[in-house]
């Protein structure tokens, strides 16, 4: 291999190995999150509601307010109490 090809191959290998390590880290974190949800469930918390709370906390307040207003509008249109 030429020096350029060798350098490119080394860079490619480095990128692939970094991605693989990050994927392993991601799986470990996912396992930790699953464990925490399991603990919460064991303590009597509703995991589905906790997941919704986590999702809501990620959104800006104005986005949440807009979604709440649309939800309320849709519920009214269906004759459902809000």
Beta strands, then each sheet from edge to edge (+ up, - down):
end
